[in-house]
Amino acid sequence: MNEYLNSVFDLVSISVENYISRDFAHLQINFGCTGGQHRSVYSAEQTARYLKNKYKVKVVITHTNKDNWVR
């Protein structure tokens, strides 16, 4: 998972830096998996933390399948 996330961070950083340089205000990043509650949630949370720490940007996370999570 760490190798995957580091690749995600590298790829997302290219877009974020480009957006910041062009004064764009919104960028959407999506993750998905069959159940929507394990890897995709972890990936979203870790990516949000990375972006907040590195770029000091506002991040809004929406877990679209949260109602289907096992309780």
ZALUM-30278 format. One record per residue (C-alpha): residue in three letters; x, y, z. Coordinates in Angstrom, 2 decimals, padded with zeros to 5 digits, always signed. Layout:
<sites>
['ALA' [X Y Z]],
...
</sites>
This chain:
<sites>
['MET' [+000.00 +000.00 +000.00]],
['ASN' [+002.86 +002.41 +000.75]],
['GLU' [+004.29 +001.96 -002.73]],
['TYR' [+000.86 +002.54 -004.26]],
['LEU' [+000.24 +005.67 -002.18]],
['ASN' [+003.65 +007.11 -002.97]],
['SER' [+002.83 +006.71 -006.66]],
['VAL' [-000.54 +008.39 -006.09]],
['PHE' [+001.14 +011.26 -004.24]],
['ASP' [+003.64 +011.72 -007.09]],
['LEU' [+000.89 +011.79 -009.69]],
['VAL' [-001.47 +014.01 -007.72]],
['SER' [+001.34 +016.45 -006.91]],
['ILE' [+001.83 +017.13 -010.62]],
['SER' [-001.82 +018.16 -010.97]],
['VAL' [-001.95 +020.13 -007.71]],
['GLU' [+001.15 +022.13 -008.56]],
['ASN' [-000.22 +022.81 -012.03]],
['TYR' [-003.58 +023.90 -010.62]],
['ILE' [-001.96 +026.16 -008.04]],
['SER' [+000.23 +027.81 -010.69]],
['ARG' [-002.86 +028.48 -012.82]],
['ASP' [-004.97 +029.75 -009.90]],
['PHE' [-007.53 +026.96 -010.29]],
['ALA' [-009.74 +026.48 -007.25]],
['HIS' [-011.00 +022.89 -007.53]],
['LEU' [-009.48 +019.49 -008.19]],
['GLN' [-011.34 +016.22 -007.69]],
['ILE' [-009.58 +012.95 -006.91]],
['ASN' [-011.51 +009.68 -006.73]],
['PHE' [-010.71 +006.23 -005.41]],
['GLY' [-012.87 +003.16 -005.68]],
['CYS' [-012.97 -000.48 -004.75]],
['THR' [-015.66 -003.13 -004.69]],
['GLY' [-016.81 -002.52 -001.13]],
['GLY' [-015.85 +001.14 -000.86]],
['GLN' [-014.69 +000.93 +002.73]],
['HIS' [-011.17 -000.38 +002.94]],
['ARG' [-008.45 +000.56 +000.45]],
['SER' [-010.38 +003.37 -001.17]],
['VAL' [-011.22 +005.00 +002.16]],
['TYR' [-007.65 +004.60 +003.42]],
['SER' [-006.28 +005.99 +000.14]],
['ALA' [-008.59 +009.00 +000.30]],
['GLU' [-007.74 +009.73 +003.92]],
['GLN' [-003.99 +009.41 +003.37]],
['THR' [-004.07 +011.52 +000.21]],
['ALA' [-006.04 +014.22 +002.00]],
['ARG' [-003.51 +014.27 +004.82]],
['TYR' [-000.64 +014.45 +002.32]],
['LEU' [-002.23 +017.37 +000.44]],
['LYS' [-003.04 +019.30 +003.63]],
['ASN' [+000.50 +018.87 +004.93]],
['LYS' [+002.40 +019.53 +001.71]],
['TYR' [+000.28 +022.22 +000.06]],
['LYS' [-001.76 +023.65 +002.94]],
['VAL' [-004.90 +023.40 +000.81]],
['LYS' [-008.48 +022.86 +001.92]],
['VAL' [-009.54 +019.26 +001.39]],
['VAL' [-013.10 +017.95 +001.51]],
['ILE' [-013.58 +014.19 +001.65]],
['THR' [-016.87 +012.59 +000.67]],
['HIS' [-017.25 +008.84 +001.10]],
['THR' [-020.10 +008.11 -001.30]],
['ASN' [-020.74 +004.51 -000.18]],
['LYS' [-020.62 +005.18 +003.54]],
['ASP' [-024.23 +004.04 +004.02]],
['ASN' [-023.23 +000.57 +002.78]],
['TRP' [-020.33 +000.08 +005.21]],
['VAL' [-020.45 -002.86 +007.54]],
['ARG' [-021.33 -001.69 +011.04]],
</sites>
